[in-house]
Amino acid sequence: MCALLVFCLLLSLTACGDKQSGSDGTSGSGNVQAGDETSGRAGETTKTTSSGSGQASGSGSQQTSDNDTGETSGSGSQQTSGDGAGETSGSGSQQTSGDGAGQASDNSSKQASDDGSSQTSGSDPGSTSRPSEPIQRVKDAREAASALTTGTLFLLKDGSVLTTDHHQLDFAKEYAALPGLKKIIDSCSEMEMFALTENGEVYYHGAKIMDGVLDGAYSTTNVNQAAVAVTRDAIYKLYKASQTSAALCEMNPEGYTDVNGEVISHYEQYPDTYKDQTVLKGGAAAGPFAGVSAEKGDFFILSADGKVYADSEDYKEMTFFSWENVAVFEVQKRMLTDRDSGNRETEITAAAILTDGTVLAEGAYAGEILSWGELNDISMSDTLIVGLKPDGTLRVAGADAEYVEQDLAAWQNIVAVKVGGTSKIDRVVNAIDAEGNCYELQFNVNWSENNVYRISPADGTGGTFYPFYKCAPDGTVYTIGSDGTWELYED
């Protein structure tokens, strides 16, 4: 009887020990261990092991191993191993240098082929544990770029608005007077533009249109031009509704605003307007949202968790919908045939900078973009792609790159860049340097040379006369005098 009791006691202790071993994941075939549980911050590590142990060092690294021990080191690296120790095997692995620059290797690395096509960079670019917030250099460049437009206006640090176009003085004066001006959302025609303040208010001229807006973008064509704005949980379309009556504005103030006879429509769009275009059903945009960008009449919604959604089926062959942790996203869609052509052809390039600094790209100019290495920011429009390097220099690609790269090479210590164009100017490149100086390049295919400007908010142009205007928050307007310095402007 005593022997039986001892046997039962031993059996009970053994079962308890097995249960404890399986629950904490320290041993046991098929158990999954989450060591150093990540909270989405840079410098933390995610480890997953099966039938073996895993060790990782360095920031942002991820490791998966089977039946053996693997070790990884270095910032932002990703390794996948089968039965070896720490050896990367198989196609589809992704390697990054520094804090995540987009250098890809293996059979699936994104390189542009001879016919202009490209392959996906890495097998699963969103699988690595990455910070939820962009690294500082990318975040700083994005914030600085809010001061730039795709046309002829700049937002200065003191709240003044600088313009290189006399026709924009009304908008410049009205928006400079707004407290906490954050961004000017300008249209290609420059006949319409909205102002976004730090507290999320959207204005058209002097009238407030919306509240709670995080970001906005205008279509980059003047055909059926419109803007899209995102709040935390909703997406809105904004445009000037010329056929709408003032009576309708009174009946539906939530959807229409009369601004001195100009009616602005602003309505919430259905979430499935924007989706993962690679799936037949589902894939609708899901909030919370973080940003919006545009190319031609297409809009791209960026969610707070770094996923991209589009409103056009033109991108159904692209892989960027599978990218995760995206902090910066840009698309270039170049029309290779006329709008009325029966055989519509386009050339598409897409690129992203992830929260850890990794650069991803696909499409026509993916190879060139990835060859640039680390980027703080990237901006695209039709025939130009401009990348901002951490050292403050610019890199250029695209069909018109050869016409602007020499001028842009002279710009140094750049902290923000934006590419665009207007209905009068084919391409515009705007930038700001570390001292707050503003740069603008204007390119037209029919011009013999580019217009290239450098303007100091304090000192003007340094002796060269250009017709620039600076509108201060107090209503004072300055222009460049004959000696290249600022002087009072009287209209």
N, C-alpha and C positions, 0 to 999 in steps of 0.2 A: 504493500500500500504506500509506503514511504517512497519507494522507487517510482511508483506511478505519479505521485505528487511532484517529485523532482523533475520527471520527464515533462510533465505538463507545464511546469514553471519555465523550464528551458525553452520549450516550444513557444510560449507566450513572449518571452524576451526576444527571441529570434524574429518573430513577426513584427514586433514593435520596432526593432532596429531596421528591418527592411522598409517599413513605412516611412521612417524618418529619413532614410537614405534617398528614397524616391521623392520626397517632398522638397528637400532643399537642393536637389539636383547635383549633389556632389559626386555621385556615382550611379551606376546602373545603366544597362544598355538601353538606348533610345531616349534617355532623359534629355531635356533641353534646359540649359542653364543661361540665365540672363545675368551675367556678371557686370558690375559697375553700371547699374541701370541708368540709362541716359535720360536727361531731361531736355534735350534739344539745344544745349549750349555748346559753343565751340570748346574744343579741348577735352571733351568727354569721349568715352570709348564704349562701343557696343560689341559684345562677344557672344557668339552662339556656338556651342560645341555639341557633338553627338558621339557617344562612345569614345570619348577622348577628352583631353583638356585643351584649352586655348589660352594664349597669352598675347596681349597687344600693348603696344607703346606708341607714343606720338599722338598728336591731336587729330580727332575725327576719323581714326582708322576703323575699319570693319574687317572681321575675319570669320570665315566659315570653314570648318574642317571636319572630316569624317575619318574615324578609325586611327587617327594619329594626332600628333601635336603640331600646331602651326604657330608661327610668330610673325607679327607685322610691325613695321616701324615707319615713321615719316608722317608728315601732315597730309591728311586727305587721301591716303592711299587705300585701295581696295584690292584684296586678294581672295581668290577662291581656290581651294586645294581639295584634291580627292584623297588619295592614299599617301600623299607625300607631306613633308613637313615644311610649310611656309612657301611652297613652290606654286607659282601661278600656272595653272594649266588650262588648256582649252581656249577656244576663241571667245571673244566677248568681254574680256576683262578690261578695266579702265584704269589708267595710271595718271596721276596728277603730280605736278611739281609745285614747290613753294606751298602756298596755302590753298591750293586747289586750281591752279592754272590749267587750262584745257589742253593738255598734251595727252593724246590717246594713242594706245598701242594695241596690237593684236589684229586678228583677221577682220574684226568689225570696227576698227577705228575709223573715224570719219575723215575721209580724204576725198577730195573732188576727183572724179574720174575724167578721162579725156573727153567724154561727151557732155561734161558739165554736171553729171549726177553725182550723188554722194551716198555714203552709207552711214548708218547710225553710229554715233560715238558711244561705244560701250554697250554691253548687253542690257543693262538696267541702270541708267544714270541716276535714277531716283532712289536706289536701294541703300546707298551708303547713309549711315547716320550723320545728319548734318544739322547745324544750328538753325533754329527757327527764324532768327534775325540775321540779316546780311552782315558779313564781316565789315569792320569799320570803314575801310577804304572804299568799298562798294557803296555802302550807305551814304558816306560823305559825297561821293560823286553824284548819286541820285538826287540828294537834297539840293546840291548846287545846281543841277540841271533844271530844277524847277524855276530858276530865274531866267531861263532861256525859252524862246519860242521857235516855231518852225518858220517864222517870217522875219519881220524887221523890228521887233521890240525886245528890250531887255529890262529885267527887273533888277534894280540896284539895291545894295544892302540898306541904304537909308530910306527905302520906300519909294524913291524916285523911279520913274519909268523913262527909259531912253528909247528913242526911235530914229531910224534912218530914213523914214518916209513921212513927209509933211502931211500926207492924207490921214495919218494915224494919230494926229494930235488930239482929236476929241477923245478917242478911247484912252490915250496915254494920260491925259489930264484927269479924266474921271476916275481911272483905276489907281492912279497915284494918290488920289485923295482918300481911298479906302483904307481904313486901319487894318493892319495885319495882312496885307496883300501877300499871298503865297505863290500864286501861279496865274499866268495869263493863258487861256485856252483859245488859240487863234485859228481861224479858218484859212483855207488856201486863198480864197478871194480877198481875205482881210477886210471884208465888208461886215463880217460878224465875228465877235469874239466875246468870251465870257471871262470873268475874273473869279478866282477862288481864293478865299481868305483862310487864315490859319484855323479859324473856328468852324470851317466847313460851310460857309455861306457862299452862294454863287450869285453873281450880279451880271446883268446885261445893262450896259451904260450905268445909270445910277439906281436901277431898280433891283431889289433882291428877288431872285427867282426860286431858290431852293435853300434848304438847310441840311446839315449832316453829311455833306459830300466829302469823300476822301480824295478823289482824283477824277480827272476828266481829260478827254482828248477829242479833237476835231478830225473829221475825215480829211485826208490829204489831197482830195480832188474837189474842184468847185462844181462838179456835177452832182446834184441832189445832196449838197453838203449838209452835214448834221454833226452833232456832238453826242458823246455818250459820257455819262457821269455815274460813278458808283458810290453808294453809301455802304455802310457795313453789311447790310443785308439785302440790298436791292440794286437794280440796274435801271437807269433812266435814259431815254432818248430826248435830246434837246435840239430844237431847230426853229428857224423863223417861219411861222405859218402865215404867209402873206394873204391867203384867202380866208382867214378866220376873222370873224366879226368881233367887235368890242362887246356885243351883247353876249356872245358865247363865253367870253372871258369872265363876265359877271356871273353867268350860270355855272361855270366850272372853274373856279379860281385855283383849284388844286391841279388842273391840267394846263391852264393857259394864263399868261400874264401880259397885259397890255402895257407896253413901254413907249409912251409918247406916240401912239399910233402904230407901233411895230408890235405884232403879237408873237410872243415866244411860247411855243408848245413844249411842255415837259411832262412826260408820262412814263410810268413804270412799265418796263418790258417783261414779258414772260421769261422765266429762267431758261426754258428750253430753246429760246432764241439763240443762246450761246451754248455750245456743247462740244464734246469730244467728237469731231467729225469722222472719226475712224470707225465708230460703232453705228449700227443700223437703228437700234432702239436704246433709249436711255442716254446716259452720259451728259445730262444737262448740268449747266453751271450750278455749283453749290457754294453758298456763302459760309462763313463771312468772306467778303471781298476785300482786296487790297489795292488794285490798280487797274488801269485800262490803257491800251495803246491802239494805234490805228495805222493802216496802210491802205491807200486808195479809199474806197468806201467800206472796207472791212474793219471790224473791231475785234479786239482780243481782250478778254477779261482774265485778270490774274487773281486767284483766290488767296486768302491769307495763308493757306498751307502750301502755296507755291505751285498750284496747278494752272494750266492755261486752257481757255475755252475760246472758240471762234464762232462767228455767225455766218461763215461762208463755207460751202462745200468745196471750194477751190483747194482746200488744205487737207482733204480726206486721205491723201497718200502720204502725208507727213507723219513723222514719229514724235513730234514735240508734245503731243497730247499725253504721252507717257512720262514726260519729264516731271520731276518733283523738286520741291525746294527751290523753285525759280524765284530769283529776286529781280532780275532784269530780263525783259523779253522784247525782241524786235523782229520784224518781218519786212522783207523787201519783195514786192511782187511787180516784176517788170513785164509790161505788155509787149509781146513780140509781134502781134498782129493788130490791125486797126480794130477799133471798137465794133464797127459794123461788119467785120469779116465773119464769114460763115464758119471758118476754121479758127476758133479762138485759141491762141497759144500764150502761155505765160511762163516766166522764169522766176522761180521762188527761191529765196534764201531765208532761213530762220536761224536765230542765235539766241542764246540765253547765258546769263551769268547766275550761277546758283548761290545760295546763301553762304557757302564756304569759299566762294571765289572761283569754283570750277567753271570753265567755259565750254559750252556745248554749241554745236552748229550742224546744220544740214542744208542741202540744196546746192545751188550753183556755185557759191563762193565760200562754201564751208571750209575747204582746204586752206584758203588764204587766211580766213579768220582764225582757225586753229593754229596756224603757223605764227601768229602774233604772240602766243603765250598768254601771260597774265594780262587781264584787262580790268580796269576800274569801271568802265561803262562802254556801251556801244549804241550807236544810233544809225538808223537806215531810212532811206527814202528813194524809191524808184531806181535811180542809177548810181547812187552813192551809198557806201557803207563806211562809217568812220568809227574806229576803235580808240579808246583812251587808255594809254599805258600808265602803269603806276609811277613812271618817271616824268609824267606830264607831257609826253609827246603823243602824236597822233599817227595812226595807221589808216590807210585808205584802200578800199577795193570797190569794184563795181564798174559798169560800162563807161562811166565818165571819170574814173579815178585818175587817168593820165593827165587830165586837164586841170586838176586841182592839187595833186600831191606835192608839187614843188612849192606852191604857196603855203600849204598847210605844214610842210616840214619846217618852216621858219617859226612857227608858233611854239613857244616853250612854256614850261611850268603851268600847263593847262589843268584845270580842276573840274571842268564841266564842258560838255559838247552836245550839240543837237543839230541834226540834219533835217532840212525841209525844203520848202519852195513856195512860191506864190503864183498867182495867175499871170504875173508879169515877169517873174524871175524864175528860170528853170530850176536852179538849185541854190540853196542858201545853207551855209555852214556857220553856225554861231558858237562862240566859246567864251569862257571866262578864265583868266589866269589866277594864280594864287594871290596876287596883289589887287584883284578886283577889276583889272582892265578888261574891256570887252573887245571881242574880235568878230568880224563878219566877213565872209567871202560870198560874193554873188557871182554866179556863173550862168551864162546864156549860151546856147550852142551857136548862136550867130554872132557873138561878140569876138573881137580879135584878142581881147585879154580880159581877165577877171577884175572885178572891183574888190579890193581887199582893204579893210579898214581896221585900225586899232584905236580905240577911244578910251581915254582915262576919265573916270567919273569926276575926278578933281581937276585935272589939268587940260583936258580936251585932247587934241590930236597931235600935240607937239610941234606946231608950226605949219601944219598942212590944213587947208580949208576943205571941209566936207560939210554938207548940209545936214547936220545932226541936231536933234532937239532933246532936251532933258526937262521933264516935267516933275517938279518937286511936289511933295505932299501938301504944301501950303498954297499951291496954285501957281507959283512962280514958274515961268518957262524960260529956259536958256537955249541959246544956239551957239554954234561955233562961229567966231568972228574971223575976219580976214587974217589975223595973226595965229589962228589955230587954237585959241583959248575960248573958254565959255564967256558969253556976254548975255545980258538980258534980251529976251526976244519980245517984240511987240507985233502982234498980229494985225 
